[in-house]
């Protein structure tokens, strides 16, 4: 039984393959030292033979200067040989250290690239999940639009009844022929209008979808919502999402000035988008893509007109809430690129 449950021996730790963290082992004697020893020996041997062959003058006695010059002539070349050998050895050590440093830099670079690749692989599921949520939300929105467009035809019509005759001519004039059904419907509440401009947060945002369906029954609100959806879809193709933007908040008074017709520097606070990459991408798309440019200008015109109708009956809190919606952020971004706030 003890053999079955005995722990497995740990795996041996593998050494670093590059060896860049180990202290290099220097050779005690290299070819440079051997060459220096050989040259020194040859020189000293030649000097000894020279002085042995040279006849000595015993009568002259000891001459200190001659002895000093002789020593310098013998040992100075030996010293120069070893100076040259030391310089050559130092140059070799510097080359080895340079190679080791280059290997360390390459290892750090490879480690950084591998870390970035692993980070991209780890973050890929979250990005895929976010794209799936966006696709699911768009699909549910399209389903809601299709449900709204087909609900009238699916509802059975009630049996026609005889309409009562009006008593006076004034009552008959108040119901002109050909009045659209949208004009007879009750006005859209400001809360639903603001919530619809922000679009549903997730696929489970039932209140957001309910507000969107009610807003689509209003003709002017439906036009702005459709234009905003087209613009947001085009911006997402360049990786620009309104949730990533953090614009500077503008006071409701500035929004009311814009609704009153003010333009330029007076309402510059509305262009609170500071993300340079989003501004640059949008500006380039505006110049190069005519479809995007037409959609952006159409959206700006509808936002201008719809907000002018919304402002008189809206409170400051409702205007501030509208400024936080995705549609308003798209207006700030496109308005700044188009020069509305210059």
C-alpha positions in Angstrom: 0.0 0.0 0.0 2.9 2.4 0.8 4.3 1.8 -2.7 1.1 2.9 -4.3 0.8 6.2 -2.4 4.4 7.1 -2.4 5.0 10.7 -3.7 6.6 11.0 -7.1 10.1 12.5 -7.1 10.2 16.2 -8.1 11.3 17.0 -11.6 14.8 18.4 -11.9 15.0 22.1 -12.5 16.3 22.9 -15.9 19.1 25.4 -16.1 18.8 28.6 -18.1 19.6 27.6 -21.7 21.3 30.8 -22.6 23.5 30.9 -19.6 23.4 34.7 -19.5 22.9 34.7 -15.7 25.9 32.6 -14.8 29.3 34.1 -14.0 31.7 33.4 -16.9 34.6 31.2 -16.1 37.8 32.8 -17.3 40.7 30.7 -18.5 43.8 31.2 -16.4 46.3 31.0 -19.3 45.2 31.8 -22.8 46.9 31.9 -26.1 47.8 35.6 -25.5 49.8 34.8 -22.3 51.5 31.8 -24.0 52.6 34.0 -26.9 53.9 36.7 -24.5 55.9 34.1 -22.6 57.4 32.7 -25.8 58.4 36.2 -27.0 59.8 37.1 -23.6 61.8 33.9 -23.5 63.2 34.4 -27.0 64.2 37.9 -26.3 65.9 37.1 -23.0 67.7 34.1 -24.6 68.9 36.3 -27.4 70.1 38.9 -24.9 72.0 36.3 -22.9 73.7 34.9 -26.0 74.5 38.4 -27.1 76.3 39.4 -23.9 78.1 36.0 -23.7 79.4 36.4 -27.2 80.3 40.0 -26.8 84.0 40.3 -25.5 84.2 42.0 -22.1 86.7 44.8 -21.3 87.9 43.9 -17.8 90.2 46.9 -17.6 87.4 49.4 -18.0 85.9 48.5 -14.6 82.2 48.9 -13.6 80.2 51.5 -15.4 76.8 52.2 -13.8 75.4 54.0 -16.8 76.3 51.2 -19.1 74.8 48.7 -16.7 71.5 50.7 -16.5 71.3 51.0 -20.2 72.0 47.3 -20.6 69.1 46.5 -18.1 66.7 48.7 -20.0 67.7 47.2 -23.3 67.1 43.7 -21.9 63.9 44.2 -19.9 62.1 47.1 -21.7 61.1 44.9 -24.7 59.8 42.3 -22.2 57.7 44.9 -20.5 56.3 46.1 -23.8 55.4 42.6 -24.7 53.4 42.1 -21.5 51.7 45.5 -21.9 50.5 44.5 -25.4 49.4 41.1 -24.0 47.4 42.8 -21.2 45.7 45.1 -23.7 44.8 42.2 -26.0 43.4 40.2 -23.1 41.3 43.3 -22.0 40.0 43.7 -25.5 39.0 40.0 -25.6 37.1 40.4 -22.3 35.3 43.4 -23.5 34.1 41.6 -26.7 32.9 38.7 -24.6 31.0 41.0 -22.2 29.4 42.8 -25.2 28.2 39.5 -26.6 26.7 38.5 -23.3 25.0 41.9 -23.0 23.6 41.5 -26.5 22.3 38.0 -25.6 20.7 39.4 -22.4 18.9 42.2 -24.4 17.7 39.6 -27.0 16.4 37.4 -24.2 14.5 40.3 -22.6 13.0 41.3 -25.9 11.8 37.7 -26.6 10.4 37.5 -23.1 8.5 40.8 -23.6 7.1 39.7 -27.0 6.0 36.3 -25.5 4.3 38.1 -22.6 2.4 40.4 -25.0 1.3 37.4 -27.0 0.1 35.6 -23.9 -1.7 38.7 -22.8 -3.5 39.0 -26.1 -4.5 35.3 -25.9 -5.9 35.9 -22.4 -7.8 39.0 -23.3 -9.2 37.5 -26.5 -12.1 35.6 -24.7 -13.3 38.8 -23.0 -13.2 40.7 -26.3 -15.1 37.9 -28.0 -17.6 37.9 -25.2 -18.2 41.6 -25.6 -18.6 41.3 -29.3 -21.1 38.5 -28.8 -23.1 40.6 -26.4 -23.2 43.5 -28.9 -24.3 41.2 -31.6 -27.0 39.7 -29.4 -28.2 43.2 -28.5 -28.3 44.2 -32.1 -30.3 41.1 -33.0 -32.8 41.7 -30.2 -33.2 45.3 -31.4 -33.9 44.1 -34.9 -36.4 41.6 -33.5 -38.1 44.4 -31.6 -38.2 46.6 -34.7 -39.7 43.7 -36.7 -42.3 43.0 -34.0 -43.3 46.7 -34.0 -43.6 46.9 -37.8 -45.7 43.7 -38.0 -47.9 44.2 -35.0 -50.4 46.3 -36.8 -51.0 43.9 -39.6 -51.3 40.9 -37.3 -54.0 42.6 -35.1 -57.5 41.9 -36.2 -59.4 44.9 -37.2 -62.7 45.6 -35.3 -65.9 45.6 -37.1 -66.8 48.9 -38.6 -69.3 50.9 -36.7 -71.4 53.9 -37.8 -69.6 57.0 -36.8 -71.8 59.6 -35.0 -72.6 62.6 -37.0 -71.0 65.8 -35.7 -73.3 68.4 -34.3 -71.5 71.5 -35.5 -69.3 72.6 -38.3 -66.5 73.4 -35.8 -66.3 69.8 -34.6 -66.1 68.6 -38.2 -63.2 71.0 -39.0 -61.2 69.8 -36.0 -60.8 66.3 -37.6 -59.3 66.9 -41.0 -59.1 64.0 -43.5 -55.8 62.2 -43.8 -54.5 63.0 -40.3 -51.5 60.6 -39.6 -52.0 58.2 -36.7 -48.8 59.4 -35.1 -50.3 62.9 -34.7 -53.3 61.4 -32.8 -51.1 59.3 -30.5 -50.1 60.8 -27.1 -46.7 62.5 -27.0 -43.6 60.5 -26.1 -42.6 61.0 -22.5 -39.2 62.7 -22.1 -37.9 59.8 -19.9 -38.6 57.2 -22.6 -37.1 59.5 -25.2 -33.8 59.9 -23.2 -33.6 56.2 -22.4 -34.2 55.2 -26.0 -31.3 57.5 -27.2 -29.0 55.6 -24.9 -30.1 52.2 -26.4 -30.4 49.1 -24.3 -27.5 48.4 -22.1 -27.5 44.6 -22.4 -29.7 41.9 -24.0 -31.5 41.6 -20.7 -32.4 45.3 -20.4 -36.1 44.9 -20.7 -36.9 48.5 -19.6 -34.5 49.8 -22.3 -36.1 47.7 -25.0 -39.6 48.8 -23.8 -38.5 52.5 -24.0 -37.0 51.9 -27.4 -40.3 50.3 -28.7 -42.3 53.3 -27.4 -39.9 55.8 -28.9 -40.0 54.1 -32.3 -43.8 54.8 -32.4 -42.9 58.5 -32.5 -42.0 59.6 -36.0 -39.4 62.2 -35.1 -37.8 60.1 -32.4 -37.7 57.1 -34.7 -35.8 59.0 -37.4 -33.1 60.2 -34.9 -32.8 56.7 -33.4 -32.3 55.2 -36.8 -29.7 57.8 -37.8 -27.9 57.3 -34.5 -27.9 53.5 -35.0 -26.4 53.9 -38.5 -23.6 56.3 -37.2 -22.8 54.1 -34.2 -22.5 51.0 -36.5 -20.1 52.9 -38.8 -18.0 54.1 -35.9 -17.8 50.6 -34.4 -16.1 49.5 -37.7 -13.1 51.6 -36.7 -13.2 50.4 -33.1 -14.8 53.5 -31.7 -17.4 52.8 -29.0 -19.3 55.4 -27.1 -18.9 53.5 -23.8 -15.1 54.1 -24.1 -15.5 57.9 -24.4 -15.5 60.1 -21.3 -16.6 63.6 -22.5 -16.5 66.7 -20.3 -20.0 67.4 -19.0 -21.7 70.5 -20.3 -24.2 72.5 -18.2 -27.8 72.5 -19.2 -27.6 76.2 -20.0 -25.1 75.5 -22.8 -27.5 72.8 -24.2 -30.3 75.3 -24.1 -28.2 77.9 -26.0 -27.5 75.3 -28.6 -31.2 74.6 -29.0 -31.8 78.3 -29.3 -29.5 78.5 -32.3 -26.1 79.4 -30.8 -23.1 77.9 -32.6 -19.3 78.2 -32.5 -17.4 79.2 -29.4 -20.5 80.0 -27.4 -21.3 76.2 -27.2 -17.8 74.9 -27.4 -18.3 73.1 -24.1 -20.6 70.6 -25.9 -17.5 69.3 -27.8 -16.1 67.7 -24.7 -14.6 64.7 -26.5 -10.8 64.6 -25.7 -9.9 61.2 -27.1 -7.3 62.1 -29.8 -7.3 58.6 -31.4 -11.2 58.7 -31.8 -11.1 62.2 -33.2 -8.3 61.4 -35.6 -10.0 58.2 -36.9 -13.4 59.9 -37.2 -11.8 62.9 -39.1 -10.0 60.6 -41.5 -13.2 58.6 -42.1 -15.2 61.8 -42.6 -12.7 62.9 -45.3 -12.3 59.6 -47.1 -15.7 57.8 -46.8 -18.6 59.7 -48.5 -21.2 57.2 -47.1 -19.9 57.9 -43.6 -19.9 61.7 -44.3 -23.5 61.7 -45.5 -24.7 59.6 -42.6 -22.9 61.9 -40.1 -24.3 65.1 -41.5 -27.8 63.6 -41.7 -27.5 62.5 -38.0 -26.3 66.0 -37.0 -29.2 67.7 -38.7 -31.8 65.4 -37.1 -30.2 65.8 -33.7 -30.2 69.5 -34.0 -33.9 69.6 -35.1 -35.1 67.0 -32.6 -33.3 68.5 -29.6 -34.7 72.0 -30.5 -38.2 70.4 -30.2 -37.2 68.6 -27.0 -35.6 71.4 -25.1 -38.6 73.7 -24.3 -40.5 71.1 -22.3 -37.4 69.4 -20.8 -36.1 70.1 -17.3 -32.4 70.6 -16.5 -32.1 67.1 -15.1 -33.6 65.6 -18.3 -31.2 67.6 -20.5 -28.3 66.5 -18.3 -29.4 62.9 -18.7 -29.7 63.2 -22.4 -26.1 64.5 -22.5 -24.9 61.2 -21.0 -26.5 59.0 -23.7 -24.6 57.2 -26.4 -26.5 59.3 -29.0 -25.3 62.6 -27.4 -21.7 61.3 -27.3 -21.9 60.5 -31.0 -23.2 64.0 -31.5 -20.3 65.5 -29.5 -17.7 63.5 -31.5 -19.1 64.2 -34.9 -20.0 67.8 -34.1 -16.4 68.5 -33.1 -15.0 66.8 -36.2 -17.5 68.7 -38.4 -16.6 72.1 -36.8 -19.9 72.8 -35.2 -18.2 74.1 -32.0 -15.4 76.0 -33.7 
